[in-house]
Each structure stands twice: as structure tokens, then as C-alpha cells.
Amino acid sequence: MSMNTFGHLFRVTTWGESHGPALGATVDGCPPNVPVDEAFLQQFLDKRRPGQNKNMTQRQEPDAVRILSGVFEGKTTGTSVQLMIENTDQRSKDYGDIANTFRPGHADITYHQKYGNRDYRGGGRSSARETAARVAAGGLARAALNHLAPDLKIKGYMTAMGAMQLDRSKLDLNAIDHNDFWLPDATAVQEWEDYLQKIRKDHNSVGATIEVIAQNVPAGIGAPVYAKLDTDLAAAMMSINAVKGVEIGEGMAASSLTGTDNADEIFMGENGPEYSSNHAGGILGGISTGQDLVVRFAVKPTSSILTPRQSIRKDGTAIEVVTKGRHDPCVGVRAVPVGEAMMACVVLDHILLDRGQTGGIRAPLG
Ligand SMILES: Cc1cc2nc3c(=O)[nH]c(=O)nc-3n(C[C@H](O)[C@H](O)[C@H](O)COP(=O)(O)O)c2cc1C
């Protein structure tokens, strides 16, 4: 199976399965002399870690990341960085009864049709446990970004979960780190929690929308045709498990706007161009404008639910599937740090690419 790698210059290859001894990422192309250690990477893995509160799966994985190569005396050496996370809380017996059954909404059936041999324990390679490796790689990207673009900030948060919608008039980015939902509105947290707990008790699950923004991104990263910044961001977000839609800026809603509504008018400010709005999501013609990058993605409801669903066995006979095990009632909660990690990897990749494309030389303006 090829296709385990993403990125042009900052290249991330993930490896491992959910119930194997370990999984991780091999990162090639990280610049040398970037200060980084395991504790720095761990803070991002801790955001994604299961079992932290009642609004996520109760699986207990410490998700402790180890750096096996590419870092010497606290700095990257420019060689490939090997990151490893051991799997410690696998309960394969939870999955024994699905060895010959295809769980609805999971990759069991397609994986079987394509490869004919699948590790059914927790979905194997198609398990979202793989996203822990991306988060580790994203931590490394953030360490490099701290060096190359020190003002750059990446923030992910939930904007919708089933019937719950973020009230944008109350958007407060400072609230994100202080609640279980990464919700930028502290006043809505209780209502979201009650809603999700009711869904869980009803043996059901729910989808969500996550927005990831990058602030203080330099203008001029990206390229106009086959290495568009928006192409790579969309592909990165779409590659996350359970993602069914990706939008940049105004996204799908742009189709109902007029040209006058959608125009991000340009003015000359003291420190360069300024825009009246950001319907474009910080990207024009595949190249960053210097405004916030704004990406949104929708995750489907968790497929593993305790309510019986119809499916088939490997031999084609019908079966009613109840998916036991410990699952996220809404995968959106734990997808937030994954989206942030993908944003970090793509932005760093394009900052590195830009040096090759332009040598960092910019046309004067004003
Ligand atoms: C962070 C994260 C956690 C997830 N946890 C679960 C889970 O506990 N149970 C489940 O059924 N799906 C979970 N998923 C989604 C499945 O991995 C995904 O739906 C499945 O692999 C099929 O892939 P697809 O939905 O992309 O087609 C999770 C996804 C993410 C991003």
C-alpha cells in the first residue's frame, strides 16, 4: 500500500495501525537547528488524547511521543525525524465479533474489497488513531514555524455540532482552551454538553464542523496552478478520517453571494494592503494574501453506535451490527487538534517552498 506520505518539502509519512505495538510519523525535510523536544510535541498530542472527559471516548491512551532520530542536543539536525507513539490500551476483544462483519460507515467493506486482508481490530490502518502521528508531525511543524514565522498562530475550534451552532456574535478565541469542545463561546458550553450527553445516552452520535484559522501568515505563499495553497489545505483536511466536506473562507456560501457582497475591497494601509473583509479565506489565486487563512471542515457522525444497523458479513449474509467498544460520541471534538496539525504542516511546507520559488524576494508595493 503506497500513499502514506503528504507534503512537498516538509514530507510526512505516517505508519502503524491502531492495535499494533506502535504508530508514528517519519518527517523528512524539517529544517536544521529548530529547537524541539518531546515535551514540546506532547502538548499537542495531549489535546487529541482520548479519555480526558466524558465528551470523548473513554479509551485510555497516554499517547506519549518519542523522538527516535533527527534531533541532537535539543535541535533538529536536518535529517529525517522519526516520531513514535506506543499503543497501550488496545482491547482487541472489543473487535473480535466484527472480524467477519462490515461495520456500516467504516472502511471495513472497502478495505476488504480492495486489499482482501484487513486488520479488523479497531480499523487497523484506517483507524483515526493514525491521526496521533499527524499531530506529532504537526508539533514539529509548529516548532519550525516558531522559528521561521514567529508571529504565526494556528487555532482550531468547533463551529457546529448537530443542532448546536456557534453564535458568531459571541466569538471569543480566548475561550477555546477552557472547555471540552474547543468552543469559542464559554456561554454555550453547558448547552453543547447537555446535547451531546443526550445523544450518547440515546446510543447515537452526531457530526460537527470545525474551523481552523492561521493568523499572521506571510503574504505570497502558495502558487497559482498546481501547488495552490487552498488545494493543499483542502487535501490535507479531507484526508482526516470522517471528513466529508471542506471549505475555504466563504466556501459553499459564496455561491449565494453577489459580486458586491463577496468583494474583499483593498485599501492601502500604513504597513501594506488592508482588506475590508475576508470572504476569500486569506487566499487569492492559490497564494496567501496575508489575511487569516480560514478553513472549515465537516465531520460525519461517529459510525460506531450502540443502535443496531443493518449490514452484511464477509460471506454476504445479512447481519444486524451493534458496534461496541469505546467510541467518541462526536469525533469533531478530537478532530480539532488534528485539523490544527494539518494546517501547521501545510503552511510550513508552503513557507519552505516559497524560498525555492522566489528566494523570499517580494515585489515592492506602495
Ligand atoms: C479524532 C478522530 C476520532 C475518531 N474516533 C472514532 C470513534 O471513536 N468511532 C468511530 O466509529 N469513528 C471514529 N472516527 C472516524 C473513523 O475513523 C472514520 O469514520 C472511519 O475510519 C471511516 O473513514 P471515513 O469516515 O473517512 O470514510 C474518528 C475520527 C477522528 C478524526
The ligand as an ORCA input file, in Angstrom:
! r2SCAN-3c Opt
* xyz 0 1
  C     -10.017     12.136     16.010
  C     -10.988     11.133     15.441
  C     -11.541     10.162     16.267
  C     -12.425      9.211     15.748
  N     -12.992      8.295     16.616
  C     -13.920      7.438     16.132
  C     -14.588      6.519     17.007
  O     -14.349      6.509     18.226
  N     -15.507      5.682     16.465
  C     -15.829      5.699     15.119
  O     -16.692      4.946     14.690
  N     -15.212      6.550     14.279
  C     -14.271      7.401     14.743
  N     -13.644      8.276     13.868
  C     -13.998      8.220     12.424
  C     -13.476      6.975     11.713
  O     -12.087      6.825     11.880
  C     -13.836      7.054     10.231
  O     -15.175      7.395     10.066
  C     -13.586      5.715      9.546
  O     -12.221      5.421      9.565
  C     -14.074      5.693      8.080
  O     -13.450      6.682      7.332
  P     -14.258      7.875      6.630
  O     -15.316      8.282      7.562
  O     -13.210      8.943      6.418
  O     -14.825      7.338      5.334
  C     -12.764      9.239     14.366
  C     -12.205     10.232     13.536
  C     -11.342     11.192     14.062
  C     -10.780     12.254     13.170
*
